[in-house]
Amino acid sequence: MADETATDCLFERLRLHQQRAPDSTEVARAITARINSRLTSHATSTYITSILREALCLKQGKGKKCSVPIEAPPNKKKETKKTGKENKAPLAKKANNLARQQCAQHFVSINGTQAVIRTLIATHSKRDSNVGTELMLQDLVWIVASLAPRDPKFAAKVRMLGCVRTMHLVLKGHFTDNKLIFPLLVIMKQLAKNAITTSILIRDGVIATYERVLVSLGFIPTARLRLCLDAIDYFSKNKVCCMQIVKTGLCSVLLRVFDRWDRYEGRMRLKICAHILQTLQHLCNIKAGRRALCTKKHVQTLHRFCSQCPDEPEFDGLLARVCSVITLCLKHQALPVPASSPASFNLNPILKGTNTLWPCHEDEEDAANSDSKTVNSDLEDDGPDTDNEAIDEFPDIDFDETEMKGENNDEEKVFLKSGDSFQSSLWINPNERDIEDLKKYFIFFKEFGSYNKQIRLVKSRSNSRGSILDDFLGSQTGGNRNMSSSLNLSLTAVLGNTDYDNICSPSPSVLQGYHKIHETTSTTSCSSLKIHKDISKYSSFSSVYCTISSRVRSVIPFVKVAYPDMMGSHGHNQPEPLNKMERTACRMKLLSCVDRAINPESYMNEVVYDLDQLSSAGPSTDTTAQKSSDSIFLANTDEQEITKVNSFSSRLSFESRFESGNLRKVLQVGPREYELILMPDVNSTKRHQWFYFEVRNMQQGRPYIFNIVNCEKSDSQFNFGMKPVLYSVKEAVMGKPGWVRAGSDICYYRNSYHYANQKNHNKCYLTVTFNIEFPHTNDVCYIAYHFPFTYSMMLARIWQWSLQLPVGAYLRVEPLCYSLNNNEIPLVTISAEDTPTNPIVDREIVFLTARVHPGESNASWVMDGTMGCLLGDSTAAAALRAKYVFKIVPMLNVEGVINGW
């Protein structure tokens, strides 16, 4: 123990920070008198600890008022508020509590925690039968228990003093002592919050101790039981602890306590059940824990709670936890589809001759870290006879013969360094790119003139803000104009395999003539996209859409065009109400999911739609993806289908083989209930979010249940009011709005289907479920995650804008590059025409992109509105065009959008 001088100093500071209540002076005098009167006695330490306990702890008994206010009997009338001492008592109690908190905080700040812990260890080590020692030990334990929650470094201090096992030893020796069990459980709970002290205690056998503590406490819902279960919850976050819980049989004890949940009352019942269920969820993280919980008796205990759970909001969280435990501990149920995706793309032709492997990772973290290299795949059809001299045919690029000869030597060195193939030059680390490589991008800024004109323009703009242009100009003025082989090859790659009209003609005069055209025409529109070729300007939007969609290259062959996309349908122009979650309906669906996991044989499991089978029956997807689809014209016959005689089929019919469609498999599990499985990303088994499919053969006025069972995100906007969108062809034919928000009883929860990947064997998918009542019988309807916006719709909209430009507007569309499947990624340039009073070279450039994530179609709608506004005839649009040159990439991830990922 500390010496007398330190003790006197400690208590002097304690007295100065003692209670601030009206009677604080008298209390301080009484404390001082008691200390001074006992300083020379044999029981000095005992009285000091008793005073500390009185100052720091809220203690009930010995003349102290109860810290919990006593409620008045319910049958008495509420009395009017009185004045005097009766109203001052609560205020004084609140002041005393606040003073104790301040006193404890100051005690912690002067390292009082370490002093008390040392004293506790010294007192416990005596182990004599002296009554004073026992009383002092009780006081010290209560003092430490009051300081532990207020000291954020309590666990670290105990560990640094080497007292972790001693605390456990005190608990083992006094777990039957009613006077010490509560503060000891408080101390152990704080130690359980720290991972290091938890490991020490687990190695010391704390789980066996807690098993005996739990048995001694019984099943009475007290604060001691809650503290014990709370500490076990913290301990169970450690997998070694979970194994010990299983070995000691503590798992069965926890379930016996949980089985008496209906005998508990109030919030204590919720807390006790929550701690037990969290511990059981942690046990499901190990195989032995799942095996221990998967007994018939334990599953019946959990299922009994599901069937008897009160229909009250505060029990919803408990019910969800119980269902999660049941689904995790049951036998693993894999999705009824092959592990590999039906959408596979052969990357060997693209990677042939390179030393790079395609980053096909299973984990998102690994995939995110593998993007250090990028690929420009415009060249997949280029042969060995590619014209490497095409760069010389651009106007105003002056290269001396000596410079070109010097570059040939550099080319040989680069080839030896980067690989033997033409395509190996495409794999360029952005951090290692030569500054000269930027020269190839001048072709996307033709409105600013030729290459040399662009260089002079950059030089004239002396207010460049320290960008990469400064380094570029520095390399130009310094005479360092050596051009790497990657420039020659990459520029040839951009130009050699395209059919740009009026973009890169072999004759420089033609290119110069193109600039003259856009400088003299009042309204300029030019599209060099191959997909727009030979489309009549008198065609309707639907025919243009079908033509463009037929030219799009997909991984899985399309069989039709979706009617909403063909008609260019939109949703309501007014906000629609959010979904109000019905607790009762969500409970019923959650319980139905659990019952289906326990008794799968009692449900229908008939396959209604199987994309894997349809894909294998047709031509190879690799072959189809590599060949042109110009010979196949896609159309839509939904208007003819809705006029046919009703067939009154007993099941719905599904289809998703159209642009942006996503539906892999459908199982009918009930008369009007279907389980839907989405298709993963290409060459992958993961990433499911977007859905878009067609439904037929429905009956009016009957609710159909759709359960999409392989969602991956832990939470969804469906839990916060979002609804799926529905499109009815009959409604559209009658002139009513197309896309509408629809669905009821929408909820999002974890199901019993486990990941196929062995690394995530204990991870389950989630289900989004909704009910839909179709407005008509024998209708053709489309259901989607959000209002779809396809790649073909974007190109059709660009084609529309090119035919109705306002006077003085300038629009140019060109391919920025090609996707892996040889689909064009358009670059749109919007500005005003070049005039002597407002030369285009004086305008700033604004760069816009959208649709990086293909499943977020709302980004395309925002970009569509932005481009429509910029190409409008309003005064604001004209002012923007006159001041800026807009460079827009409206859709970056075109492959993801096309294939519905």
N, C-alpha and C positions, 0 to 999 in steps of 0.2 A: 504493500500500500504506500501511497505518497507520504512524505514526511508532514509534520504538523504545520510547518510554515506554508507549504504549498496548500494544505487543506484550509488553513485560515484565509489565505488569499482567495482561494476558489469560492469560499462561502461569503466572503465580503463582496465579491462581484455578484454572486447569486442574490444576495440581499438587496443590492442596488437595483437589480432588474426583477424584483419580485412583484407581486400583484399590485395592480394599479386601481383596485377597487377603493371605495370610500374608507374602508377600515384597514387600508394597507399599512398605515403607521403602527397600529396596534399589533397587527400580524408580524410585522418586521421586528418589533420589540420582543414579542414572545419568542420568535425564532432565535434571536440573539441571546436572550436569557437562557433558553434551553441549551444552546451550544456552549455558552460560557460555564453553565453549571455542571456540564458533563465532561468538560475537556480533560479533567484530571481523574475521571472515574475509569473503571475497568471496561465499561461498555461504551466507550467513546465512539468507536467505529459503527456500532449498531445504531446509535442514535443519529449519527451523521447520515447514514443511509436512509433511515426512516424520515429524516427531514427532507432529504433529496427527493424521496418518493412522494412526500406530501407536496413538495413544490412543483414537481414535474408531471405527476400522474393524476388523472381523474379517478379517485378512489371512492368506492361506495362503502358506506358503513363507518363506524367509529364517529358518529355525530355528523358526518358529511352528508349533505343532501344528494339525492340521486341525480345523476347527470342526465337521465332520460326523463323528460317531463311526463307527469302522470295525467292521462286523459280523463276528462270528466265522464261520469256515466251517461250513456246515450239517452236515458229516459228523463234526465233533468233538462230544464230549459236553459238556454244560453243566458248567463247573467250579464248585466251591463257592466261596462268597464268602470272600475273603481280607482280612486286616487289614493295615494299614501304608500305605505310599505309594501302592500301586496303587488303593486305595479313596479316597484323598484327592484324586487327580488329577481325577476328574469334579466333585467338590465345588469344587475350586479353579477349574476351568474355568467352572462355573456362576457362581461369585462374580465372576470376571473379566468375563464377559458382562454381568452385572447392573451392574457398576461402569462399563462402557463405556456402557450405556444411560443411567445416571444422569449420566455426564459429558456425553453428547450433549444430554440435556435441559437441563442447566445451561448448556451452551454456547449453546443456542438462546435460553434466557431472557435472556442478557446480550447479545443481538443479534449473536451470533457468525456467524449465517447471512449477514447482510448484508456483514460484513467479508470472509468467505471468497469470496462471490460477486464483490465488487469486486476482490479480488486475482486471482480467476480471469479476469475480463475484462481486467484490466491485463496479466496474463501472456500471455493469448492475443493481445492487440493488438501485442505486441512482434514476434512472427512471425520470430524469428531462429533460426539453426541451432545455438544453444548447447545443449549436452546438459543443463546444469543447468536451463535453462528448460523443456525437455521433461519432465524428471523432476518439476519443480515443478508443471507443468500436470497430469501424471498424478495426483500426490498431491492437488491441489486438486479434481480431478474426483471422485476417490474420497471425499474429505471431504464434498463437496456431496451425493454420492449417499447417504452415510450419514445426513446431516442431513435430506434431503428427506422421507423417510417419517415422520420424527419431528416435523417442523415443520408444524402444521396450516395455517399461513399462507404456506407456501413459495411457492406459485404467485403469490400477491399480492405478496410481497416481490420476486420476480424481475421481475414486471411493473412495480412501482413504480421499480425500478432501471433499467428499460429494457433488460433483458438477455434477453428472450424470444427475439428473433431471433439474438442471439449464441449462445445455447445450441443453437439449430438449426444455426448456422454451425459450431460445434464438432463436432456430430454429422456434418454433411456432410463435414468434413475428416478425420474419424477413424473412419468407420464400418467401415473395413477393419482397424483397429488392434485386435488381440485383447486388448491390455491396457486399452483404454479403452471398448470397445463396451458391455460390461456395465454399468458405472456410468452411462454416457451414456443407455442405455435406461431405467435406473431413474429418472434425472432427467426424461426426456421423458415417462415414464408419469405422474409426479406433475403435470407441467404439463398433460397431456391430461385430467386429472380436473377441471380448472377450465374453465368454458365460455368465459371471456374469453380466456385464454391459448390455448385451442384455436382460437378464431377467428383470433387473430394468427398462429399457426403454420400454419393452413390457407391463409391468404392468402400466407404466405411459401413455400408449396410443400412442406410437410412430407410430404405423401402421396407425391410422387415420390421423396423421400429414403427413405421407408420401403419403397418398392417395391424400390429398389436394396439397402437393408439386408437385406430378406427374401431377395433372390436371392443375396446374398453369404453369408448364413448357411446356405443350402441347406435340406435337409429333415431334418437330424439333430436329434432331439428333445433340445434342450438348454435350459437356463434362459434363454439369450439369445433363442432362438426364442419361448419362452413370453412373455417380456417384450415382445418386438416385437409379437406378436399381441395381447397385452393392451392395449398402447397404441393399436393400430389399432381395437380394440373400443371404447375410449373416444372416439377421434376420430370414429368412424362414427355416433355419436349426433347429430352435426351433419349436416344434410341437404346442405349445400354440400360437406362432406367426402365424403359418399356419392357425389355427382356426380363428384368428382375421382377417387374409387376406381374408378368405372366408366371414366372417360376414360383414366386411366393404365394400365389393364389389371391393376390389383392384384387385382381380383375373380377373374380366371383363375388368378393365382398362388396365392391363398388356396385355391381349389378343388383345385389340384394338391397343395398341402400336405395338405389334408384327405383326398385320395384315398389317401394313404399311411398312413392311420390304423392299419392293421393291422400296420405295422412298428414302431410305437411300443409302449412297455410302461409298466405301472404307472400312477400317478396323473398323470404327465406327459402321457400320451396323453389322459386325460380333460380335463385343463386346456387342452391345445392345441386339441382338437376343440371344446370349449365356447366358447373365444374366437372361433374361426372361425365357428361357427354363430350366435353372437350378432351378429357383424358382418354376416353374410348376412341375418339378420332385420332389421337396421337398413337394409340396402340395399333390402329389400322395401317400405320406406316411401315410396320414390320410384318413379316410373314407369320411368325409365331403368334403375334397379337391377333391377326385376322383368323388364324386357326383356332385360337382360344375363344374368340367371340362367335365363331360360326357353328357353335353347337346348337342343337334344337332348342334347348332350354333357354339359352341366352337370346336367340333370335325371337322366340315367343315372348320373352319379357319386353323386348324393344317393340315388337309388333303390337303387343297389348297396349302399350302407351299410345301408339298411333291410333288405335281404334277407340280409346277412352279419353283422348286428349280433349280438354274443354275447348269449346269454340269461342275463344277469347283472343284478342290481338297479342297479348303478352306471351301467349304460348306458341305463336307462329315460329319464332326462332328455335324453340326447343324441338318442335315437330320437324323442322328442316334439318336439324342436327341429327335427330334419330334416324330419319330417312337416309341421310348421308352415311351414317355408321352402318346401317343395314346393307346399303349398296356396296360399300367398300369391303365389308367382311365376307360377303357372299362369294361364291365361286366366280372367277373372272369370266365375264361374258363379252366376247369380242363382237365387233360389228359384223353383220352377215354379208360382208363384201370382201373381195380379195384385198390383201394388204397393199398391193401396188395400184396405182391409179390407171384407169383406162386411157387417160390422156397422157401419152408418152411421145416424146419428140427426140428424134435421132440427132444427136449433136456431133457425131463423128465426122461428117463432111465439113463442119465448120472448124473443128479442132484438129483436123488432119494436118500433120506436119508441124504442129506446135508442141511446145514442151509444157503446155498448161492443161491442167485437169479442170473439168467443169465443177464449180463449187456446189455440189449437191449434198447439202448437210441436212440432217434430220432435226437438229435443234436450232431454234431461232437465234440463240446467242452465237452459235458457231457461224451461222449464215450471215449474221450481221457483221461479224468480224472478217468475213472473207471477201468483202467488196473492195479490196484494195486495187483490184484490176478490173478494167472494163473492156468491153468488146464492141467494135464497130463492125457490124455484120453486113454492110452493104455489098460485100464482095463474094457472097457465097456462090454466085454463078460465074464469077470471073475465071477465065481460063488462063493458060500460060501465055497466050498471045495478047495480053492486055497492053494497050498503047501507053507506055510509060512516058512518052513524049508529049502527051496531051496538054501538059502544063504550059508548054511553050506557045500554045496557040491562044492563050489569053492575051488580050491587048495590054500594052503599057507595062509589061513586066520585062524589064531590061536585065538580062543576065549575060555576062561576058563569057566568051569561050573558055578563058582561063579559069573563071570561077566554076564553070560546069566540069572542067577536067579535074579540078581539085575536089569537086564533090563526088566524082566517080570513085576516087580513092576512099573517101569517107563512106561511100555506099558499101564497098566491099568489107570494111571494118564493121559496119553496123550489121551486115548480114551474118558475119562470123559470130557476132555477139548475140544477136536476137534469134537466130534460127535460119534454117535453110528454106523456109517457105515464105511465099508472098503474104500469107495471112498472119504470120508471126509478128509482123510489124504493127498489127492492130492492138496487140496486148501491151498497152503503154501505161505505166504507172503515172498518174497525174502529177506526182511530185518530181518525176524525172523527165518530164517532157521538155524538149528543146524549145526555146522561144521562137525559133524560126518556124516551128510547126503551126504557129498561129496564122501563118500566111494563107493556109488553105481555106480559112473561114471568110476570106474577103468576098467569095462568091455569094454569100448570103446578105451582103450589104450593097447590092448593085445600084440601088437608088442613090448611093453616095458616089457613084462613078467607078472607074477602074481601080486597079490595085494601087497604082502610083498616085492617083487622085486621093484615095483614102489615106495614104501615107502623108501626103501634103496636108490633108485636112486635119489629121491628128497632130501634126507638127504645129499647125496654125492655132490649135486650141491649147494655149499655154497654161490654162487653168486646170490641167489634168491633176487629179487629187491623189498623186502617189500611187496610181494603179499599175497594173501590169503593162500598160501602154508606155510608161516611162522607161521600163527595162527594154521594151521592144524598140523604142526610138533610140535608146542608148546603143543597142547592138547595131542599129542601122547606121548611125552617125560615126560609130567607131570603125566602120569598114568590115565588121564581122558578119558577112552575108553568106557564109557557108550553109548550104541547104542539106539537111540530113536525108537519108534514104527514106525515113518514115514520112517526110513531107511528100516526096515524089509518089510513094506508093499510096499514102492515105488520100491524097488529092485525086490520084487516078482511081482510087476505090470509089470516091464520091461520084466521079464523073463517068467512069468507064462503062458501067453496067446500067445506065439509065437512059430513058428516052425523053430527056428534057426537051420540050419544044421551046425554041427561042431562048434557051438558057446557055447551052454550051455547044453551039455549032462550031465545026472545025474552022470556019472562016471568021477572022476577027471582024470583018466588015458587018457580018450579020449581027454579031453581038453589039457592035456599036449602033447598028440600026435599031436594035431593041431599046436601047436607052433613048434614042431619038423619039421613038414612038411614045414612050411614057412621059416624055417631056413636052410633047406637043398636043397630046389628046386631052380633052377637057375631063373626061371621065374614063379612068383606066381600070381594067380588070384583066388579070392574067393568071391562069392556073396551069402549071406544068406537071400536075399529078397524072400519072398513067391511068389511075382509076377513073378520072373524069373524061378520059378520051372518048370521042365519038358519042357523047350524050347530047341529044338535041335540046336546044334551049326552049323548045315548045312542049317538052314532056312534063307530065304531072309529077308531083312530089312522090306519089306511091310508086310510079314506074321507075323514077330515078333511084329511089331507095332500093327497089328490087334489083335493079341493074348493078348498083354499087355493092349490095350485099352478096350478089352472085359472084363478084370478082374478089371478094375478101377471102383470104386463105385462113383456114381454121385447122386445128389439130384433129378434132373429131368432125367428120363431115356433117354439114347442115342438110336438113331435109325440107326446110320451109323458112319463110320469113314470118316473124311475129306480127300479128295484125296491129297491135298498138304502135309499134315502131314504124310500120309501113305507113300508117295514117298520120304519123307525127303527133301523137296524142299527148296532151298535157293533163294536169290535174285541175282541181278547183282553183279559182283565182282568189278564194277567200280561205282564211285559216279554218282548219277542221278541229273538232274537239279531241282532246287527248283521251286515252283509254283510262278508265277508272278500274283499278284492280279489284276484283271481287275475291275477297279472302276465302269464302266458302268454296268457290269454284277451284281456286288454286290448291286448296287443301285436298279436294277430291282428286284432282289430277296428280298431285304429289303422292297420295296414298295409292292411287291406281298404278303409278310407276313402280312403287315398292312392291305391291302385290304381284305385278307382272314379273318382277325380278325373282320373287319367292316361288311363284307358281306359273312358270312360263307355259306349261302344257295346257293351261285352261284358256288360252287366248289363241285367236286365229293368227297364222303367220303365212299368209298366201302372197306370193310375189305378184305385184300388179305391173311394175315397170322395172326393167333392168337394163341400164345403159351398157354395162359390161358385156352382156349377151348380145345386144344390138350392135355394139362396136365390133365384136369378134365375128359376128355373122357377115358384116360388110367387108369392104376392102381394108387393107392395112392402113392404119392411121398415119404411119410414117410415110407410106407411099402417097397417100392422099394429100398430106400436108406439103409434100415437096412438089407436087404437080399443080399446074394452074387449074383454077376452077371456072375459067371463062366458058367452058363448054356446057356447064350446068347452070341453068337459069332457075333461080328460086322464086317461088310465088306463094300466094296465100289463098286458100279457098274457104276461110271461115264463114264468110257470108253465105256461101252455098250450103255449108254444113248445118247452119242453124235453121234452114228451111226444110230439112228432112223430117220424116215422120219420127215421133218419139220412140226410142227403143226400150226405155225403162230398164236399163241395165242395173244389176245389183251392185256394181262397183264402178268407181270413177276410172277414167282413162287419163293418162298423163303423157306429156311430151316436153322435152327440153332441148332438142337438137335444132336450135336456132341461135342466132347471134346473141351473146351475153346470157344464154340460158344455162342454168345450173341445177341439175337434179340427177342423181346417180341411180338411186334405187327406191322403190316404194313397196312397203309391206302393209297389207290390210290386217289389222289386229282386232277389229271389231266391225259391226254392221256398217257404221259410218265413221270409223276411226282408222287413221293411216299413219304409219311411221315413215318418215322421209329421210333419206340419207343423201347428203350433198357430196359433190365431186371435189376432191382436193386439187391443189395446184399441179401443174404438169410436172412429171418425173418426181412426184412427192407423195407423201401420205398425210400431209397436214395442211393447215390454213383453210378452214371452212367458215365462211360468213355469209357471202352473197348467195341468194337463191332467186330463181326466176324460172317459172314453169307454167305449162298450160294444163287446164283441167277441162274434161268433157263428161257427158252422161250424168250430170247432176240433176237433182230434183228440187223444185222450188220449196222454200219454207222449212227445210229440214237442216238442222245444224250438222255440219261435218267437222270432225276434229282432225287437225293436222299437227303432228308431233315431229319436228325436225330434231333428230337425236344425236347429231355429231357436231354440235357447236363447241368451240374451244375457249372462248373468252370467259373469264370468271364472272363477268357482269355484262349487262346489256341494256340498251335504251328501252327494250321491251318491258323492263321493270319500272320504267319511269314515264309511261304513258304513250310510247310509240306504238303504232299499229302497222301491220303490213299493208301493201297497196293491192287493190283488186281492179281488174279491167274486165268489163262485160261487153262482148261483141254485140249482143242484142241491144244493150243500152246505148252503145255508140251509134248503131244503125238508126235508132230512134231519135238521135240528136242530143242525147243527154251527155253529161261529162264522162269522159273515159275513165281515167285513173281516179280512184277514190280510196280513202282510208277505210279499212274494213277490219272486222274481227272482234271477237269478244272472248272473255275468260282467258286473257293473254297472261302468261307467266313464264318465268325462266328459272330453271332449277337443274341440279346435277342428277344424272341418271345412272344406270347400272352398267353401261357399256364402257369397257376399259380400252385404253390405248393399246394398239398392237405392238408398239415399240417396247422392247424389254426394259429399256432404261426408265420408262414411265409406266411400269406395270401397275402401280398403285394409283394411277391418275385416271379419273373418269371423265367422259364427255358430259356436256350439258344439253338440255332440251329447251327449245322454245316451242311453246304450244299455243294454239289459238283455234277458236271455233269460227266458222264462216257459214252464213246462210246465203246461198246464191239467190239472186233476184229472179231468175227465170229457170224453167225446166228446159233441158236439151239445149243449153247455152254453151258457148265456148268462152271460158274465162282464163285470165292470166293473173297469177299471184307473184309478187316480187317483194324483196326486202325494202326497196325504195323505188321511186320513179325511175325506170331504166333510161339510160342515155347511151346508145350504142355507138360504135365506131362508124358504122354506115350512116347513122343519123347526123353525126358531126360533119361527115363529108357531104351529105345531102344539103345540110344547112349552109355550108360554105358555097356549094354550087348555087343555091338560092340567092345568097347575098351577091354573088358575082353578077347576077342578071338584073339587079335592081339597085345599083349603087347611086347615091345622090350625086349631083353635079359637083365636080371638083374633087371627088374622092379618089384615092388610089389604093388598090387592093392587088396584092400578089401572093400566090400560093405556090409553094415549091416543097419538094421532099427534103427534110432535114437529113434523114438517113432511112434505112430500112430495118425492120425488126428481124428477128431470127427466122421467122417464117415468111420473110420477104413482103411484108405489108409496109406501105409507106407511112412515115411519121411526118405529117405536114408542118411546115413553118409558114405562118400567115403574117404578112406585112401590111399594116394599115397606116395610111397617112393621107395628106392632101397632095394635090398635084404640085409639081415643081414650077414655080413662077419667078420671074425676076424680082418681084417685090418680096417674095417669101421663099427664098431658095431652100431646098430640102437639106442642103448640107449644113445649114445653120440650126437645125432642129435637134433636140435631145432624143435619146433612144430610151424607150420603156420596154422592159422585157417581162412577159407574163407566161406562166406555165400552169398546167392543171392536170389532174387525174394521174398522180403518181400511184395511188392505191386504187386498183380497178373496182373494188367493192364500194367505193364512196362516190356514187353517181351524182350526188348533190354538187360536187365540185364541177362537173361538166355543165350542170344547169346554170351555175354561177358564171362560168366562162361563156356559155352560150348567151346569157343576158348581157355580159360585158361586151362581147363582140357585136351583138345586135345593136347595142347602144352606140358603140363607136362607128358603126356603119349606118347609123340613122341619119335623118335629115334635120335633126334639131340643131338649134344654135350652139348648144353646149358641145354636141358631137363635132360640129364643124370647127369650133375653136380648138378642141383637143387634137383633131387631125392636123390643123394648121400649125400647132406648136410642137407636136411630138411625132416621132416615128415609132409605131408599136410593133414589136417583134413578139409574136405569140405562138407558143406551142400548146395548142388546146388539149392535146392528149399525149402524155408521155408513155404510159404503159399500155400500148394498143393491144398487145397480145393478151394481157390479162382481161381487158374489156371484151375483146372478141370472144374469148373462150369461157367467159363467165366466172372469173376468179376474183 
